[in-house]
């Protein structure tokens, strides 16, 4: 929805500005929502568990400092088999885009390698990449930019 998109855009901007402060807090919230503590984020935003998980992955994926990358990869690994497409797609994109040749977690490496070979996953990841690219656009960090972009339901 337009509101969720605007909140994610603003959160990405803040997290890029203060990653060492905001990303650990968002990863803590992601863990609590994933583990069933709805009150930690999903209930506060009124968006439900799946959208909360996806939004937290999106923000953390944009602003994750190197020191927290292993933690984010473990969180994405745990969610890449989600039954909800938005969570699964975001988690798979993070696993594929953030895993590198220096990775030490063999489960994450094996999973990323398997995901790279799956044609359905590759198609899904291409769709998710567009969203990630758009969310980083500086013009979308203002209300006028969001309205002008057409990525919402405010205009016909």
C-alpha positions in Angstrom: 0.0 0.0 0.0 1.0 3.6 -0.4 1.3 4.2 3.3 3.6 1.2 3.8 5.7 2.3 0.8 6.1 5.8 2.2 7.0 4.5 5.7 9.6 2.1 4.2 11.1 4.9 2.1 11.4 7.2 5.1 12.8 4.4 7.3 15.4 3.5 4.6 16.5 7.2 4.6 16.8 7.3 8.4 18.6 3.9 8.5 21.1 5.0 5.8 21.8 8.1 7.9 22.2 6.2 11.2 22.7 2.5 10.4 24.7 1.6 13.5 21.7 2.8 15.7 18.6 1.9 13.7 19.5 -1.4 12.0 20.3 -3.3 15.2 16.9 -2.1 16.6 15.1 -3.2 13.4 16.8 -6.6 13.5 15.7 -7.0 17.1 12.1 -6.2 16.0 12.3 -8.5 13.1 13.4 -11.4 15.4 10.5 -10.6 17.8 7.9 -10.4 15.0 9.2 -13.6 13.4 9.0 -15.4 16.7 5.4 -14.4 17.2 5.5 -11.2 19.4 3.0 -9.3 17.2 3.0 -6.4 19.7 6.6 -5.5 18.9 5.9 -4.0 15.5 3.0 -5.5 13.5 0.3 -4.4 15.9 1.9 -0.9 16.2 1.7 -0.4 12.5 -1.6 -2.2 11.8 0.0 -4.0 8.8 0.1 -7.6 10.0 2.9 -10.0 10.6 3.9 -10.7 7.0 4.0 -7.1 5.9 5.9 -6.2 9.0 8.5 -8.9 8.3 8.9 -7.8 4.7 9.2 -4.1 5.6 11.8 -4.8 8.3 13.8 -6.9 5.8 13.6 -4.2 3.2 14.8 -1.4 5.5 17.6 -3.6 7.0 18.7 -4.7 3.5 19.2 -1.2 2.3 21.2 0.1 5.3 22.9 -2.9 6.9 26.4 -2.2 8.0 29.0 -4.9 7.3 29.2 -5.7 11.0 25.5 -6.8 11.0 25.4 -8.5 7.6 25.8 -12.0 9.1 22.9 -11.4 11.4 20.7 -10.1 8.6 21.7 -13.1 6.4 20.6 -15.5 9.2 17.3 -13.7 9.5 16.8 -13.9 5.7 17.8 -17.5 5.7 15.1 -18.3 8.3 12.4 -16.6 6.2 13.3 -17.6 2.7 10.9 -20.6 2.9 8.0 -18.5 4.1 4.6 -19.3 2.7 3.9 -15.6 2.1 5.4 -14.5 -1.2 6.3 -11.0 -0.1 8.4 -12.3 2.8 9.9 -15.1 0.8 10.8 -12.9 -2.2 12.4 -10.3 0.0 14.4 -12.8 2.0 15.6 -14.6 -1.2 16.7 -11.3 -2.7 18.7 -10.5 0.4 20.3 -13.9 0.4 21.3 -13.7 -3.2 22.5 -10.1 -3.2 24.3 -10.1 0.1 26.1 -13.5 0.0 29.6 -13.3 -1.3 32.6 -15.5 -1.8 33.9 -14.8 1.7 30.8 -16.2 3.4 31.6 -18.6 6.2 28.2 -20.0 7.0 27.9 -23.2 4.8 24.1 -23.4 5.0 23.7 -19.8 3.8 26.2 -20.4 0.9 24.5 -23.7 -0.1 21.1 -22.1 0.0 22.2 -19.0 -2.0 23.8 -21.3 -4.6 20.6 -23.4 -4.9 18.5 -20.2 -5.2 20.8 -18.9 -8.0 20.1 -22.0 -10.0 16.3 -22.0 -9.6 14.6 -20.2 -12.6 11.4 -19.4 -10.6 13.5 -17.7 -7.9 15.5 -15.8 -10.5 12.3 -14.4 -12.0 10.9 -13.4 -8.5 14.2 -11.8 -7.6 14.2 -9.7 -10.7 10.8 -8.3 -9.7 12.0 -7.6 -6.2 15.2 -5.8 -7.5 13.1 -3.2 -9.2 11.4 -2.4 -5.9 14.7 -2.1 -4.1 16.2 0.2 -6.7 13.2 2.4 -6.7 13.2 2.7 -2.9 16.7 4.1 -2.9 15.9 6.8 -5.4 16.4 10.2 -3.6 13.2 11.6 -5.2 11.2 9.1 -3.2 12.4 10.4 0.1 9.9 13.3 -0.1 6.1 13.3 -0.2 6.1 15.2 -3.5 8.5 12.6 -4.9 6.3 9.7 -3.8 3.1 11.3 -5.3 4.9 12.1 -8.6 6.3 8.6 -8.9 2.9 6.9 -9.4 4.0 4.0 -7.1 0.8 4.4 -4.9 -2.9 4.5 -5.1 -3.4 8.3 -4.6 -3.7 9.1 -8.3 -5.5 7.4 -11.1 
